[in-house]
Amino acid sequence: MTVRPRRWLTLALAPIVALSFLGAPASPASAEPGEGTSAAPDEAGGSVGENATLDDVLESSNRRFVAAKAAVTKSTSAQKKLAAEIRIAEGRRRALVPEVNAIAAQQYRTGHLGTASFLLGSQGSADFLDKAVSLEEINSLQDRKLAELNKAITAVNSKKAALDAEVKKQQNNLLVMKKQKEAANKALALVGGESLTHGVVLAKSPVAAPAPRDSNGGFPGLPCNVDDPTTGGCITARTLHMLKETKKAGFDRFVGCHRNGGPFEHPKGRACDWSLQDRGFAVAHNADMRTYGNNLMAFLVRNADRLGIYYVIWYEQIWFPTRGWSSYSGPSAHTDHVHVSML
């Protein structure tokens, strides 16, 4: 059965109308990070263990960042390729327009009388047969071309929608990696940066139980009226709480708190010196001592607000909660112990 020219014309024009909603291909998204992100998949750069150092976290974050950026570049390249495929499909559609116009012109010349009138106007049976065959072949051919074109455009649009979603996902992933990288750098800066720890410090420290505060949420001054278990002198209740929490966190090498004389916090029972070894004090001369000092310092700094810490000194550097790290050049270089003073 032949397809009526008017129906064929409708079929021919359908993809043109549909393509008007397609619009021009979107410009490939930038491979550089923009705004916003969330957790990165472990496979992007490998997860870090429970006892990971900040150096491990930084390396993992950088690996994930590079992997995410590469994925965005790959998706963006594929989007460019797909945009070219869309242009080819539109070219095929445009090539059919003259044929569509020819059919429309023929229909106009027959006075819109339809297929039957067109065929009945034949000059003899042979002419009638030729017209019927010609019309059938043209309709069949054009219907097939239009079906193929519609199928191709549908497939391209489907791929483009999926790819746009993939590019967005990869961009979001890249932003997550960027934030993780920034967070790792910030965490390293909190504990003195590469210059102080060389990254050889635990990425996470145990969380200390909070010290008691006053009704306003602050740390009031306390008297030195608690027995010091390290020297036999006195310390404040807040210093004792810090001492217990630090030991509970695993830092149980030699420590001394109260000390007579001097203008600072030791004689007030508000300071302790944590040695790097089990007896006495000695300058860090091996990796174990230096790592122990790094991790002890990190525990105190990360829990400063919970414990009520005033400042920490370690390896010629001093840290205040209000201003961070700076160089220290007091009477001791503090390369043989970690000093902590309490509010």
Backbone hydrogen bonds in HBPLUS format (Angstrom, degrees):
<---DONOR---> <-ACCEPTOR-->    atom                        ^
c    i                          cat <-CA-CA->   ^        H-A-AA   ^      H-
h    n   atom  resd res      DA  || num        DHA   H-A  angle D-A-AA Bond
n    s   type  num  typ     dist DA aas  dist angle  dist       angle   num
A0007-ARG N   A0004-ARG O   3.06 MM   3  5.31 115.8  2.49 105.0 119.8     1
A0008-TRP N   A0004-ARG O   2.87 MM   4  6.18 155.4  1.93 153.6 161.9     2
A0009-LEU N   A0005-PRO O   2.80 MM   4  6.03 155.2  1.86 151.8 158.2     3
A0010-THR N   A0006-ARG O   3.11 MM   4  6.40 151.1  2.20 141.4 148.7     4
A0011-LEU N   A0007-ARG O   2.98 MM   4  6.33 157.1  2.03 148.8 154.7     5
A0012-ALA N   A0008-TRP O   2.79 MM   4  6.05 152.9  1.86 150.1 158.4     6
A0013-LEU N   A0009-LEU O   2.97 MM   4  6.16 152.0  2.05 147.3 153.6     7
A0014-ALA N   A0010-THR O   3.09 MM   4  6.17 131.8  2.34 141.1 152.9     8
A0016-ILE N   A0013-LEU O   3.03 MM   3  5.23 123.8  2.36 102.4 117.5     9
A0017-VAL N   A0013-LEU O   3.15 MM   4  6.51 156.0  2.21 158.4 164.5    10
A0018-ALA N   A0014-ALA O   2.93 MM   4  6.22 164.3  1.96 154.2 159.2    11
A0019-LEU N   A0015-PRO O   2.74 MM   4  5.80 153.8  1.81 142.6 149.4    12
A0020-SER N   A0016-ILE O   3.22 MM   4  6.41 130.3  2.48 134.2 145.7    13
A0020-SER N   A0017-VAL O   3.12 MM   3  5.27 136.4  2.32  98.0 110.1    14
A0021-PHE N   A0018-ALA O   3.11 MM   3  5.71 151.9  2.19 112.2 119.5    15
A0022-LEU N   A0019-LEU O   2.94 MM   3  4.89 141.0  2.10  96.9 109.1    16
A0044-ALA N   A0041-PRO O   3.02 MM   3  5.60 156.3  2.08 115.5 122.6    17
A0045-GLY N   A0042-ASP O   3.18 MM   3  6.01 147.0  2.29 120.7 126.3    18
A0046-GLY N   A0042-ASP O   2.58 MM   4  4.92 147.8  1.67 170.4 173.0    19
A0052-ALA N   A0049-GLY O   3.17 MM   3  5.09 149.7  2.26 112.5 110.3    20
A0203-ALA N   A0052-ALA O   2.81 MM 151  5.80 169.6  1.82 149.0 145.6    21
A0056-ASP N   A0053-THR O   3.01 MM   3  5.14 120.4  2.38  97.6 111.8    22
A0057-VAL N   A0053-THR O   3.08 MM   4  6.49 156.3  2.14 148.9 155.3    23
A0054-LEU N   A0201-VAL O   2.69 MM 147  5.82 147.1  1.79 166.7 178.3    24
A0058-LEU N   A0054-LEU O   2.87 MM   4  6.07 159.4  1.91 149.5 154.7    25
A0055-ASP N   A0199-GLY O   2.99 MM 144  4.24 143.7  2.12 139.4 128.1    26
A0059-GLU N   A0055-ASP O   3.00 MM   4  6.19 160.6  2.04 146.2 151.3    27
A0060-SER N   A0056-ASP O   2.90 MM   4  6.10 165.4  1.92 151.8 156.0    28
A0061-SER N   A0057-VAL O   2.84 MM   4  5.98 162.1  1.87 150.1 155.4    29
A0062-ASN N   A0058-LEU O   2.95 MM   4  6.13 155.6  2.01 146.5 152.9    30
A0063-ARG N   A0059-GLU O   2.93 MM   4  6.19 156.9  1.98 150.8 157.2    31
A0064-ARG N   A0060-SER O   2.94 MM   4  6.16 163.8  1.97 153.6 157.8    32
A0065-PHE N   A0061-SER O   2.91 MM   4  6.05 151.5  1.99 142.4 150.9    33
A0066-VAL N   A0062-ASN O   3.00 MM   4  6.23 160.8  2.04 149.0 152.9    34
A0067-ALA N   A0063-ARG O   2.97 MM   4  6.22 160.9  2.00 150.0 155.5    35
A0068-ALA N   A0064-ARG O   2.87 MM   4  6.03 161.6  1.91 151.4 156.1    36
A0069-LYS N   A0065-PHE O   2.97 MM   4  6.12 156.2  2.02 146.5 153.2    37
A0070-ALA N   A0066-VAL O   2.95 MM   4  6.16 154.1  2.02 147.0 153.9    38
A0071-ALA N   A0067-ALA O   3.00 MM   4  6.25 150.0  2.10 143.9 152.1    39
A0072-VAL N   A0068-ALA O   3.07 MM   4  6.37 151.8  2.15 145.7 152.5    40
A0073-THR N   A0069-LYS O   3.05 MM   4  6.32 158.0  2.10 146.6 152.5    41
A0074-LYS N   A0070-ALA O   2.93 MM   4  6.17 156.1  1.99 148.0 154.3    42
A0075-SER N   A0071-ALA O   2.96 MM   4  6.16 164.2  1.99 148.9 153.0    43
A0076-THR N   A0072-VAL O   2.84 MM   4  5.98 157.6  1.89 149.9 156.6    44
A0077-SER N   A0073-THR O   2.97 MM   4  6.14 153.5  2.04 144.4 151.2    45
A0078-ALA N   A0074-LYS O   3.01 MM   4  6.30 156.2  2.07 148.4 154.7    46
A0079-GLN N   A0075-SER O   2.93 MM   4  6.18 145.0  2.06 142.6 152.5    47
A0080-LYS N   A0076-THR O   3.12 MM   4  6.46 148.8  2.22 144.6 151.8    48
A0081-LYS N   A0077-SER O   3.15 MM   4  6.49 155.5  2.21 145.9 152.1    49
A0082-LEU N   A0078-ALA O   2.95 MM   4  6.21 155.3  2.02 147.4 154.0    50
A0083-ALA N   A0079-GLN O   2.95 MM   4  6.15 149.5  2.04 145.0 153.2    51
A0084-ALA N   A0080-LYS O   3.14 MM   4  6.46 146.6  2.26 142.8 151.0    52
A0085-GLU N   A0081-LYS O   3.12 MM   4  6.52 147.3  2.24 141.8 150.8    53
A0086-ILE N   A0082-LEU O   2.98 MM   4  6.32 148.4  2.08 147.5 155.9    54
A0087-ARG N   A0083-ALA O   3.09 MM   4  6.43 150.7  2.18 142.1 149.5    55
A0088-ILE N   A0084-ALA O   3.08 MM   4  6.41 149.7  2.17 145.5 153.4    56
A0089-ALA N   A0085-GLU O   2.99 MM   4  6.27 158.1  2.04 147.3 153.0    57
A0090-GLU N   A0086-ILE O   2.91 MM   4  6.18 155.5  1.97 149.6 156.2    58
A0091-GLY N   A0087-ARG O   2.96 MM   4  6.17 143.9  2.09 138.3 148.4    59
A0091-GLY N   A0088-ILE O   3.09 MM   3  4.95 117.4  2.50  90.0 105.8    60
A0092-ARG N   A0088-ILE O   2.97 MM   4  6.35 150.1  2.06 148.4 156.1    61
A0093-ARG N   A0089-ALA O   3.01 MM   4  6.34 151.4  2.10 143.1 151.3    62
A0094-ARG N   A0090-GLU O   2.87 MM   4  6.17 156.2  1.93 147.6 153.7    63
A0095-ALA N   A0091-GLY O   3.00 MM   4  6.23 144.1  2.13 142.9 152.3    64
A0096-LEU N   A0093-ARG O   3.10 MM   3  5.42 141.6  2.26 103.8 114.4    65
A0097-VAL N   A0094-ARG O   3.13 MM   3  5.29 146.8  2.25 101.7 111.3    66
A0099-GLU N   A0096-LEU O   3.09 MM   3  5.37 117.4  2.50 104.9 119.9    67
A0100-VAL N   A0096-LEU O   2.96 MM   4  6.27 155.0  2.03 155.7 163.8    68
A0101-ASN N   A0097-VAL O   2.87 MM   4  6.16 156.6  1.92 155.4 162.1    69
A0102-ALA N   A0098-PRO O   2.88 MM   4  6.17 146.6  2.00 142.8 152.1    70
A0103-ILE N   A0099-GLU O   3.08 MM   4  6.36 158.8  2.12 149.5 153.5    71
A0104-ALA N   A0100-VAL O   3.01 MM   4  6.28 159.1  2.06 147.5 153.8    72
A0105-ALA N   A0101-ASN O   2.83 MM   4  6.09 153.7  1.90 147.8 154.8    73
A0106-GLN N   A0102-ALA O   2.95 MM   4  6.18 159.8  1.99 149.2 154.4    74
A0107-GLN N   A0103-ILE O   2.95 MM   4  6.18 157.5  2.00 149.3 155.4    75
A0108-TYR N   A0104-ALA O   2.95 MM   4  6.23 146.9  2.06 141.3 150.8    76
A0109-ARG N   A0105-ALA O   2.93 MM   4  6.25 153.6  2.00 149.5 156.5    77
A0110-THR N   A0106-GLN O   3.10 MM   4  6.40 143.3  2.24 145.0 154.2    78
A0112-HIS N   A0107-GLN O   3.05 MM   5  5.46 161.0  2.09 167.8 161.7    79
A0111-GLY N   A0108-TYR O   3.00 MM   3  5.18 155.9  2.06 106.3 112.1    80
A0118-PHE N   A0114-GLY O   3.12 MM   4  6.32 157.7  2.17 148.4 155.3    81
A0119-LEU N   A0115-THR O   2.96 MM   4  6.21 155.8  2.02 153.9 159.5    82
A0120-LEU N   A0116-ALA O   2.84 MM   4  6.04 158.2  1.89 153.8 160.6    83
A0121-GLY N   A0117-SER O   3.14 MM   4  6.19 129.1  2.41 139.3 149.6    84
A0122-SER N   A0119-LEU O   3.09 MM   3  5.61 149.7  2.19 119.4 120.6    85
A0128-PHE N   A0124-GLY O   3.00 MM   4  6.22 155.4  2.06 145.7 153.4    86
A0129-LEU N   A0125-SER O   2.87 MM   4  6.08 158.8  1.91 148.5 153.5    87
A0130-ASP N   A0126-ALA O   2.87 MM   4  6.14 158.2  1.92 147.4 153.8    88
A0131-LYS N   A0127-ASP O   2.90 MM   4  6.11 160.9  1.94 150.0 154.9    89
A0132-ALA N   A0128-PHE O   2.94 MM   4  6.15 161.0  1.98 149.3 154.8    90
A0133-VAL N   A0129-LEU O   2.90 MM   4  6.07 168.5  1.91 153.3 156.4    91
A0134-SER N   A0130-ASP O   2.83 MM   4  5.94 160.9  1.87 146.8 153.2    92
A0135-LEU N   A0131-LYS O   2.80 MM   4  5.94 166.5  1.82 152.5 156.2    93
A0136-GLU N   A0132-ALA O   2.91 MM   4  6.06 160.3  1.94 147.3 153.3    94
A0137-GLU N   A0133-VAL O   2.84 MM   4  6.03 161.3  1.87 152.1 157.2    95
A0138-ILE N   A0134-SER O   2.88 MM   4  6.08 164.3  1.91 152.3 157.0    96
A0139-ASN N   A0135-LEU O   2.92 MM   4  6.03 169.9  1.93 150.5 153.8    97
A0140-SER N   A0136-GLU O   2.87 MM   4  5.93 162.7  1.90 147.4 153.0    98
A0141-LEU N   A0137-GLU O   2.81 MM   4  5.89 163.2  1.83 148.2 153.6    99
A0142-GLN N   A0138-ILE O   2.85 MM   4  5.97 172.9  1.85 157.3 159.5   100
A0143-ASP N   A0139-ASN O   2.83 MM   4  5.83 157.7  1.88 145.8 153.0   101
A0144-ARG N   A0140-SER O   2.99 MM   4  6.10 155.2  2.05 142.5 149.3   102
A0145-LYS N   A0141-LEU O   2.93 MM   4  6.22 156.9  1.98 147.6 154.4   103
A0146-LEU N   A0142-GLN O   2.82 MM   4  6.00 165.7  1.84 152.4 156.3   104
A0147-ALA N   A0143-ASP O   2.87 MM   4  6.01 155.3  1.93 144.7 152.0   105
A0148-GLU N   A0144-ARG O   2.91 MM   4  6.12 159.2  1.95 147.9 153.4   106
A0149-LEU N   A0145-LYS O   2.81 MM   4  6.04 158.5  1.86 148.9 155.6   107
A0150-ASN N   A0146-LEU O   2.79 MM   4  5.96 167.2  1.80 152.2 155.7   108
A0151-LYS N   A0147-ALA O   2.96 MM   4  6.07 154.7  2.02 142.7 150.0   109
A0152-ALA N   A0148-GLU O   2.88 MM   4  6.14 156.4  1.94 147.5 154.1   110
A0153-ILE N   A0149-LEU O   2.84 MM   4  6.10 166.6  1.85 157.8 161.2   111
A0154-THR N   A0150-ASN O   2.89 MM   4  5.98 159.0  1.94 145.6 151.8   112
A0155-ALA N   A0151-LYS O   2.93 MM   4  6.12 158.1  1.98 145.7 151.8   113
A0156-VAL N   A0152-ALA O   2.87 MM   4  6.12 160.2  1.91 150.8 156.4   114
A0157-ASN N   A0153-ILE O   2.85 MM   4  6.01 165.1  1.87 150.8 155.2   115
A0158-SER N   A0154-THR O   2.92 MM   4  6.08 154.6  1.98 145.1 152.3   116
A0159-LYS N   A0155-ALA O   2.91 MM   4  6.15 159.9  1.95 149.0 154.4   117
A0160-LYS N   A0156-VAL O   2.79 MM   4  5.99 159.5  1.83 152.5 158.8   118
A0161-ALA N   A0157-ASN O   2.93 MM   4  6.12 159.2  1.97 147.7 152.6   119
A0162-ALA N   A0158-SER O   3.04 MM   4  6.27 160.6  2.07 147.0 152.3   120
A0163-LEU N   A0159-LYS O   2.78 MM   4  5.96 155.7  1.84 150.1 157.8   121
A0164-ASP N   A0160-LYS O   2.78 MM   4  5.96 158.4  1.83 150.7 156.3   122
A0165-ALA N   A0161-ALA O   3.12 MM   4  6.33 154.8  2.18 141.8 148.2   123
A0166-GLU N   A0162-ALA O   2.94 MM   4  6.23 149.3  2.04 141.5 150.7   124
A0167-VAL N   A0163-LEU O   2.78 MM   4  6.05 162.7  1.81 157.9 161.6   125
A0168-LYS N   A0164-ASP O   2.99 MM   4  6.19 159.7  2.03 144.8 150.4   126
A0169-LYS N   A0165-ALA O   2.91 MM   4  6.14 155.1  1.97 144.3 151.5   127
A0170-GLN N   A0166-GLU O   2.83 MM   4  6.09 160.9  1.87 153.5 158.6   128
A0171-GLN N   A0167-VAL O   2.83 MM   4  6.04 153.7  1.90 148.6 156.2   129
A0172-ASN N   A0168-LYS O   2.90 MM   4  6.13 159.8  1.95 148.3 153.7   130
A0173-ASN N   A0169-LYS O   2.84 MM   4  6.09 152.8  1.92 145.1 153.5   131
A0174-LEU N   A0170-GLN O   2.83 MM   4  6.06 151.4  1.91 144.0 151.8   132
A0175-LEU N   A0171-GLN O   2.97 MM   4  6.26 151.4  2.05 146.3 153.8   133
A0176-VAL N   A0172-ASN O   2.91 MM   4  6.24 146.8  2.02 144.6 154.3   134
A0177-MET N   A0173-ASN O   2.93 MM   4  6.25 160.5  1.97 150.6 155.2   135
A0178-LYS N   A0174-LEU O   2.91 MM   4  6.18 151.2  2.00 143.7 152.1   136
A0179-LYS N   A0175-LEU O   2.97 MM   4  6.25 157.1  2.02 145.8 150.9   137
A0180-GLN N   A0176-VAL O   2.87 MM   4  6.18 156.9  1.92 152.3 159.4   138
A0181-LYS N   A0177-MET O   2.83 MM   4  6.01 156.5  1.88 148.5 155.2   139
A0182-GLU N   A0178-LYS O   2.91 MM   4  6.16 157.8  1.96 146.5 152.6   140
A0183-ALA N   A0179-LYS O   2.76 MM   4  5.97 152.4  1.83 145.3 153.8   141
A0184-ALA N   A0180-GLN O   2.86 MM   4  6.10 153.8  1.93 147.0 153.5   142
A0185-ASN N   A0181-LYS O   2.99 MM   4  6.27 157.2  2.04 147.1 153.3   143
A0186-LYS N   A0182-GLU O   2.84 MM   4  6.05 152.3  1.92 145.4 153.7   144
A0187-ALA N   A0183-ALA O   2.82 MM   4  6.03 152.4  1.89 145.1 152.9   145
A0188-LEU N   A0184-ALA O   2.94 MM   4  6.17 148.4  2.04 142.9 151.4   146
A0189-ALA N   A0185-ASN O   2.91 MM   4  6.16 154.9  1.97 144.4 151.4   147
A0190-LEU N   A0186-LYS O   2.98 MM   4  6.21 146.9  2.09 144.0 152.7   148
A0191-VAL N   A0188-LEU O   3.19 MM   3  5.48 131.2  2.44 101.7 113.0   149
A0193-GLY N   A0188-LEU O   2.73 MM   5  4.88 149.2  1.83 147.7 137.1   150
A0192-GLY N   A0189-ALA O   3.13 MM   3  5.14 155.5  2.19 113.1 110.7   151
A0196-LEU N   A0193-GLY O   3.27 MM   3  5.76 136.5  2.48 107.4 117.0   152
A0197-THR N   A0193-GLY O   3.11 MM   4  6.29 177.9  2.11 163.5 164.0   153
A0198-HIS N   A0194-GLU O   2.69 MM   4  4.08 135.5  1.88 113.7 125.3   154
A0200-VAL N   A0197-THR O   2.95 MM   3  5.52 153.0  2.02 122.8 123.7   155
A0201-VAL N   A0199-GLY O   2.98 MM   2  5.62 131.0  2.23 104.8  90.4   156
A0211-ALA N   A0306-ARG O   2.79 MM  95  6.12 167.9  1.80 163.9 160.9   157
A0214-ASP N   A0218-GLY O   2.89 MM   4  5.48 159.0  1.94 145.6 152.7   158
A0217-GLY N   A0214-ASP O   2.93 MM   3  5.29 164.1  1.96 116.3 120.7   159
A0226-VAL N   A0235-ILE O   2.92 MM   9  5.19 148.0  2.02 159.2 166.3   160
A0235-ILE N   A0226-VAL O   2.74 MM   9  5.19 152.3  1.82 147.9 157.5   161
A0228-ASP N   A0233-GLY O   2.82 MM   5  5.13 163.3  1.85 138.3 134.0   162
A0232-GLY N   A0228-ASP O   2.99 MM   4  5.14 150.0  2.08 142.8 149.6   163
A0236-THR N   A0269-GLY O   3.02 MM  33  5.55 155.1  2.08 141.8 134.1   164
A0240-LEU N   A0236-THR O   3.01 MM   4  6.34 158.4  2.06 151.6 157.4   165
A0241-HIS N   A0237-ALA O   3.01 MM   4  6.22 151.3  2.09 140.3 148.0   166
A0242-MET N   A0238-ARG O   3.01 MM   4  6.30 158.4  2.06 146.0 151.2   167
A0243-LEU N   A0239-THR O   2.88 MM   4  6.11 157.9  1.93 149.4 156.0   168
A0244-LYS N   A0240-LEU O   2.93 MM   4  6.18 163.2  1.96 153.0 156.2   169
A0245-GLU N   A0241-HIS O   2.97 MM   4  6.15 164.7  1.99 151.7 156.2   170
A0246-THR N   A0242-MET O   2.91 MM   4  5.99 156.7  1.97 150.4 156.5   171
A0247-LYS N   A0243-LEU O   3.11 MM   4  6.30 159.5  2.16 145.9 151.3   172
A0248-LYS N   A0244-LYS O   2.88 MM   4  6.05 155.7  1.94 146.7 154.4   173
A0249-ALA N   A0245-GLU O   3.04 MM   4  6.22 133.5  2.27 135.3 146.5   174
A0249-ALA N   A0246-THR O   3.20 MM   3  5.08 129.9  2.46  91.0 104.0   175
A0251-PHE N   A0246-THR O   3.29 MM   5  5.89 158.6  2.33 151.2 146.5   176
A0250-GLY N   A0247-LYS O   2.90 MM   3  5.23 160.0  1.94 111.2 116.8   177
A0254-PHE N   A0277-GLN O   3.12 MM  23  6.25 144.1  2.26 132.0 141.5   178
A0275-SER N   A0254-PHE O   2.82 MM  21  5.27 149.6  1.91 149.0 157.8   179
A0256-GLY N   A0273-ASP O   3.01 MM  17  5.34 158.0  2.06 146.6 152.5   180
A0273-ASP N   A0256-GLY O   2.72 MM  17  5.34 164.3  1.75 155.8 160.1   181
A0268-LYS N   A0265-GLU O   3.03 MM   3  5.09 138.1  2.21 102.6 115.3   182
A0270-ARG N   A0265-GLU O   3.01 MM   5  4.99 166.9  2.03 149.4 145.2   183
A0269-GLY N   A0266-HIS O   3.02 MM   3  5.29 163.6  2.04 113.9 117.8   184
A0342-MET N   A0270-ARG O   2.65 MM  72  5.03 160.5  1.69 157.1 158.5   185
A0272-CYS N   A0340-VAL O   2.99 MM  68  5.56 151.1  2.08 151.7 161.0   186
A0340-VAL N   A0272-CYS O   3.03 MM  68  5.56 156.1  2.09 160.2 166.6   187
A0274-TRP N   A0338-VAL O   2.81 MM  64  5.05 174.0  1.82 149.4 150.9   188
A0338-VAL N   A0274-TRP O   2.91 MM  64  5.05 156.3  1.97 138.6 143.0   189
A0284-ALA N   A0335-THR O   3.02 MM  51  6.22 167.2  2.04 151.3 149.1   190
A0290-ARG N   A0286-ASN O   3.18 MM   4  6.45 167.5  2.20 156.0 159.7   191
A0291-THR N   A0287-ALA O   2.86 MM   4  5.93 161.1  1.90 150.2 155.9   192
A0292-TYR N   A0288-ASP O   2.91 MM   4  6.01 157.5  1.96 145.4 152.1   193
A0293-GLY N   A0289-MET O   2.98 MM   4  6.20 162.1  2.01 147.4 152.0   194
A0294-ASN N   A0290-ARG O   2.90 MM   4  6.16 157.2  1.95 146.9 153.6   195
A0295-ASN N   A0291-THR O   2.89 MM   4  6.10 168.8  1.90 156.3 158.3   196
A0296-LEU N   A0292-TYR O   2.90 MM   4  6.03 156.2  1.96 149.7 156.8   197
A0297-MET N   A0293-GLY O   2.89 MM   4  5.99 168.5  1.91 150.4 154.0   198
A0298-ALA N   A0294-ASN O   2.90 MM   4  6.11 158.3  1.95 147.3 153.8   199
A0299-PHE N   A0295-ASN O   2.97 MM   4  6.15 153.3  2.04 142.0 148.6   200
A0300-LEU N   A0296-LEU O   3.09 MM   4  6.41 162.1  2.13 153.8 157.7   201
A0301-VAL N   A0297-MET O   2.93 MM   4  6.16 164.5  1.95 156.4 160.9   202
A0302-ARG N   A0298-ALA O   2.88 MM   4  5.91 168.3  1.90 150.9 154.8   203
A0303-ASN N   A0299-PHE O   3.09 MM   4  6.09 136.7  2.28 138.2 148.8   204
A0304-ALA N   A0301-VAL O   3.25 MM   3  5.02 167.0  2.27 103.9 105.9   205
A0306-ARG N   A0303-ASN O   3.07 MM   3  5.25 121.2  2.43 101.0 116.1   206
A0307-LEU N   A0303-ASN O   2.93 MM   4  6.08 152.3  2.01 159.8 168.2   207
A0308-GLY N   A0304-ALA O   2.87 MM   4  5.69 138.1  2.05 145.3 154.2   208
A0309-ILE N   A0304-ALA O   3.04 MM   5  4.77 166.0  2.06 134.1 138.6   209
A0343-LEU N   A0308-GLY O   2.99 MM  35  5.76 172.0  2.00 160.1 158.3   210
A0310-TYR N   A0341-SER O   2.70 MM  31  5.32 156.4  1.76 136.8 142.6   211
A0311-TYR N   A0341-SER O   3.34 MM  30  5.41 153.7  2.41 126.3 130.7   212
A0341-SER N   A0311-TYR O   2.96 MM  30  5.41 170.6  1.97 160.6 162.3   213
A0312-VAL N   A0319-TRP O   3.04 MM   7  5.20 152.3  2.12 140.9 149.6   214
A0319-TRP N   A0312-VAL O   2.76 MM   7  5.20 161.4  1.79 158.9 164.8   215
A0313-ILE N   A0339-HIS O   2.90 MM  26  5.01 160.7  1.94 138.2 143.2   216
A0339-HIS N   A0313-ILE O   2.95 MM  26  5.01 163.8  1.98 150.9 153.8   217
A0314-TRP N   A0317-GLN O   2.87 MM   3  5.39 161.7  1.90 157.2 163.4   218
A0317-GLN N   A0314-TRP O   3.05 MM   3  5.39 138.8  2.23 108.6 120.7   219
A0315-TYR N   A0334-HIS O   2.73 MM  19  5.01 152.3  1.81 143.9 134.5   220
A0316-GLU N   A0333-ALA O   2.81 MM  17  4.97 138.6  1.98 162.9 168.2   221
A0328-TYR N   A0316-GLU O   2.81 MM  12  4.84 153.1  1.88 129.7 124.7   222
A0318-ILE N   A0326-SER O   2.88 MM   8  5.54 164.8  1.90 161.7 166.9   223
A0326-SER N   A0318-ILE O   2.98 MM   8  5.54 136.4  2.18 145.5 158.9   224
A0320-PHE N   A0324-GLY O   3.12 MM   4  5.17 159.3  2.17 132.2 133.4   225
A0323-ARG N   A0320-PHE O   3.19 MM   3  5.50 143.6  2.33 107.3 116.7   226
A0324-GLY N   A0320-PHE O   2.78 MM   4  5.17 148.4  1.88 160.9 158.7   227
